[in-house]
Amino acid sequence: MVPVILHADMDAFYASVEQRDRPELRGKPVIVGGTGVRGVVSAASYEARVFGVHSAMPTVTARRLCADAIFLPGRMDHYVAVSREIQAIFEEFTPQVEPLSLDEAFLDVTASLRLLGSPVEIARALKSRVKARTDLVVSVGIGPTKMIAKIASGLSKPDGLLEVRPEQAKSFLAPLAVDLLWGVGPVTCERLRRAALTTVGQLAAADPVVLQRVLGDHGVALWDLANGRDARGVDPDRERKSYGEENTFEHDVGDGEEVRRSIIAHAEAIAQRLRHDDCAGLTVTLKVKLAQRLAPGRYPLLTRRTTLAAVTDDGKVISDTALRLWREWALRQRIRLVGVSMSGIRTAASVQLSLFDGAATPAHKRRALNRAVDAIAARFGGDTISRGLARAPKAAPTLSLKERRPKPVG
């Protein structure tokens, strides 16, 4: 049986939440993100988008394009809570839900058809239920593959619903630009352009042998996608590969308290997210972006990493490790960005505790402290309590459950 996959994508999520919660903002251009000179747009209402504003755009550019916009710093804890409400609604239609970020998810409703009706009927019911319960709008794409469903939802926005049936897949894809395919970035797009392949239909009609010569095995994978073939299904148990936090400073900084405060804040945020997801990580990575400008918008990016002796979800362990990497680096150049990430992720069920980790050990005491901090944050908000210097200004709300994952390939 051909799968029926929905891609549900909330419309201008952060901005729409703000407009919902503050009726005086409805109908006005609202931009959520960093409000400083190095801020980045995280979301823009459709009233702001008509001026050319979009996510990931520098705030200064957005201000130039839409001078009358209302700029808000964002409330990430609140967006996470709203996202959980929406996720629960998705799971009322099928247990096969694969979240991509706070505001979008894939749903495999193949097994729900007999009970809930046709794909379009399910999509309409989902849109209606999200609107009724959250007063927010979701666009839905329907397709036989994840990629087609995602493209369909994007093309139908705002407040859209678009179904692509299996027999329509190739004709639907044919006129589209090749950069809409998963795995086609600027470099691949340029190579395809030089080969006179600018539409998906042209790519689908190309000789796979020629594509392999131009792009290697990646070319064959793209040829399959262009022909509407993709065996990847919805994976509700898909594991996160890494957790990361970063911030761009308002002004270039050198070694000092501001950098260390940011590192600690990022480590604590990562640890809290790990504990929320019942996970722990093994490898700590520290990254910095130097203030030296290579070209417009381009700066040197450096990373250092180390692997711990055991997995952890403890912010102090993560921050101590990241701070040690920073000290060992001993950079003399000024920097504009610092970030911390955790990889080598393991689920809590796979983590074996030490036989010698008794109730009186520092590790046990920190776990008790972390549980107390998590409980307070869950009840009163993530900014209510923090450890030591754990505060960091951010160019945008980057508590990145809201993260755009790279387009999957192969």
N, C-alpha and C positions, 0 to 999 in steps of 0.2 A: 504493500500500500504506500502510495506517495505521501510523504509527511505534509502536514499542514502547520506552518510555522508563522506565528505572529511576532512582529517587532513593535513593541509599545514604547513610545518616546514622548515624554512630557514636553509640552510646548513652553519654551523659555522658562524653565522650571524655577530657578531662583527668583527671577523678576516676577513671575506669575504668583509665587507665594507671597512676595511683598505686596503686590497689588491686591491680592485676596485679603490679606491681613490688615491692610490700610486702604480702605475704600477711596480715600482722597487721591490715591495714586492711579486709580483706574482710568484708562484712556490717555495717560501721560507717558512720555518716554522715560523709562526707568532702566538704569544700568547698575548692575551689581558687580562689585569687584574692588580692586585696590583703588583708593581715592588719591594716593600720592602721585608724585611726578613719575615714579617708575611702576605705577600700578598697571594691572592687566584686567581687562574685562572678563568676568566669569560668565555673565549672562546679560542679555539685553532684551527688553520687551519688544514686541513687534512694532510698537509706536516708535521705538528708537532705531529699529532695523531699517525702516524706510529711509533713514539718513545714511545708511551704509555701515552702521555699527554692528559688530559681530564679536563673538567670544574669541578670546586670545589676542584681541587688539589692544595695543597700549592705551591706557586711559587718556593720555594727552591727545592722542589721535581722536578718540571718541568725543572728547570735549570740543575739539575743533569741528568735528562733523555735526555734533548735536549740542550746541551751547546751552539749550534750554532743558537738557536732560536732568533728571534727578539721580544723583550718584549715591549709592548706598554701599557700605562696607561688607555687608553680608552677615548672615547668622547661621553658620554651618551646623551647629548642634540642632537648630530648629529644622533645617533642611533634611538632616538625617532622620529626625523623628517623623517628618511628613513622608519621607521616602519609605519608611517602614510601614506606614499606613497603606501606601500605594502597593507595596510589595505584597502585603496581606491580601489585598483585593485581587491581584494577579493570581495568587495561589488558590483563590476560590474557583477559578476556571480550570486549572490544571496544576498538578504537583511538579510538572516539568517546566520550571522557570529558571532561566539563567540570567541573573542580573549582570549588566555591563557596567553600570555606574548608578548614582543615586536616582537618575531620571530616566533610565531606559532598561529594557530587559527583553529577552527572547522567551516566547512561550510556545511549547509544542502542544497543540490542542487536538492532535490526530485522534487520540483515544476519547476525546470529549465530544466528538461530533454526534455520535448516536444519542447522547444524553442532552446536549445543549443546542443542537441545531447546526446549520450550515456555518462555514467559516465567517461569512459576513455577519450572520446573526450573532455569533459569539463576539465578534469585534465590536458590533454596535452595543451589545449588552455590557461589554467591558468599558467602553467609553462612557456609557450612561452611568454605570455604577461608580466610576472614578469621579465623575462630575457631581453626582448626587452626594457622595460621602466627603469629598475634599474640596469641592467647588473649584477644581482645576481641570484643565483640558489635556487630553492625551491623543496623539495621532497614532494610528495603527496601520502597519503594512502587513499584508498577507502574501505568503509565497511558499513554494515547494522547498526552498533553501533559506538558510539564515541570511545570506547576502542579499538575495532578491527581496526578502521581507524588509530588510533594513533600508535598502534603496527605495522601496515603495513607500515606506513611512516618511522618509525624508522628502520625497517628491510631492507628497500629499499635504504637507504642512502649510498653514496651521489648521488645527482641528480637522485633520484629514483621516480618510479611510480609503485605502486602495488595495484591491485584490489582484494578484497576478496568478492565474491558474497555471498548472504545469504545462499545458499545451501553448500557453501564451509566453512562456519564459523567454524564448529566443527572440521573438518579435518585440517583446518589452525591452530587452537589453540592447538590441541592435543599434538604435539611434543614439544611445547614450555615449558620453565621452568616456574614454578608457580610464581616466583617473577616478571614476566612480567604483571601479573594481577594487576589491580588497587586495592589498599588496602592491598597488601602483602608486608609488611616490613620485617626486619630481624627477629623479634620475631615470627611473624606469619609463616614466611618461615621455621624457625626452628621447630615449632610445627608440621607443615605439613610434614617436613622431618622425624620427629620421628614417624609419622603415615604412613611412606612409601609412601607419596604423593609428588613426586618431579616434575611431569609434569602436564600440564593443563589437558591432557587426563585422567590421573589417578584421578585427582580431579573431573573431570566431571562424571567419572564412579563410584565414591564413594557414599556411602549411606548418604543422607542428614541428617538423624538422627544421624549418627556417627559424621558428621562434626559439627552439632550443639552441640554435647557433647564435642567436642574438642575445638571449637572456639566460641560457643554461636551463636547468630543470625548472626554474621559476617560470620560464616561458610556457612550458607544457601545462603547469598548474594554472596559469592565467588563461590558457586556451580552453581548459575545462570549465573554468568559471564563466568565460565569455559564452560558452555553449550551454550555460544553465546547469552545469553538473557540479555538485559539491556534496560529498558524503558526510560532512561534519554535521552532527545533530546537536540539539539543545542539551547542554550538560549542566544540570542543577547542582552537581557536586564539583564543578570546576574550581580548582584550588588557585588562590591568589599566589603569584610567584614572588611578589615583593610588596613591601609597604614603604612609602616615602613621604617626607615632608621637606619643604624648602621655603625660603623667603628671599626676596630681593630687597636690599636695604634702600632707604630713601636717598642716602648718600654713600659714596664709596667709603669703606672702613678698613682699618688695619687690625692687627691683633689687639684684643681688648675685651672688656666686659660685654659689649654688644654682641660680638661674635659668639662668645661662650654662652651667653644667655639664650641666643637663638639655637645653638646646638642642643642645649639642655631641653628647651621647649620642644624641639622636634623629636628628640628621643622619647620624651614623656608622651607626646601625642601618638607616636608610633606604638609605644608599649600599651597604651590604653586601647588602641584599635586592635592590637594583637589579642589582648585579653578578652575584648568584646567578641572576637571571632573564635575564641578558644584555640588560638594558635601561638606558636613561638617561633623565633628565628635564630639562625646560626651565624650569619655573616653581616657585619656592620660595614656600611660604605659611607664615606664622607666625601662630599663634592663641593667644589667652590668654582665660581665664575670670576675670573680676574677682571679688574677694571680696565685693563688695556684693551682698546678697541681695535679689532682687526679690519672690520668693514661695518657699514651701517647695520646695526642689530646683531653683530657677531662679536663674541668675546671668547677668549680661551677658557675652556672648561676642563678642570682637573679632578681626578678622583683617586682616593686611596681606600683600601678595604682590608679587613682582617677577619678571620674566622675564629669564633669563640671555641672554647673547649666543650661547651654544652649549649643547647638551645636555651633561649631566655625570652621572657615577656616583661622583664623588669626594666623600667626606664632608667634606673640608676646604673645598671650594668651597661645598657646601650649608650647612655650619655658619657659614662666614664671611658668607655672604649673609643667613642667618637672624639672626645676631648684629648685623649692620648694621641690619636691620629693627627689631630690639629697641632698639638705641641711638637710632635716628631716632624711634621711638615716644615714648621718654622718659616712660613712664607714671609717674605719682606714686602711683596707687592700688596697693594690695596685690592680689596675684592668688592664685588657688587652683589654676590649671591652666595648663600651657604645652604647646603642640604644634607640630610641624613636619611639613609634608607636601610632596610633590613630585608635580607633574602635568605634562602635556605629554609623556607617556611615549612613547619611541621604542625600537624594538628595536635591538640592536647592529648588525644587518646594514644598518640604514638610516642609521647614524651615519657621517658622513664625517670622517676625521681631518685635521687641518691639515697642509699640506705642510711647514710650518716647525717641526713638533713633533718635533724630533730627540731622540736618546738622551740628550743632556745637558740638556734643558729641564726646568724644575720639574714640568711636567705629566707628562712621561715618568717622572721619578723617583717621583712620587706614584703613578702607575699600578703601577710595580714594587713600591712599598711596599704598596699595596692588595692586590695579588696575594699577597704574603707574609702579610699579616694574614689574608686569607681562608683561605689554606692552613692556618695555625695554628688558626684558629677552627674550620675543618672537622674537624681532627684532634682537638683538645683541648676544643672547646666555645666558644660565643660569648663567654663571660665571661672567657676566658683572657687576652685581650689587648685593649687599647683605646688610642685616641689621646688623650693629654693628660688632660683632665678628663672623658673620656667615660664617666661613670657617673651614673646617675639612678635614684632610687627611683621605683617605680611603684605605683599603686593596685591594679593587676591586671596579669597578664602580657599586654602589649598588642603584642608583636611580631606585628603583625596580618596574618600570613598567615591567622590565625584571625580573620576579620572577618565580621560579618553584613552582607552587602550589602543595600542598600535593595531592597524588592520591585520588580521590574522592571514597567514600564508601557509599553504600546503597542509 
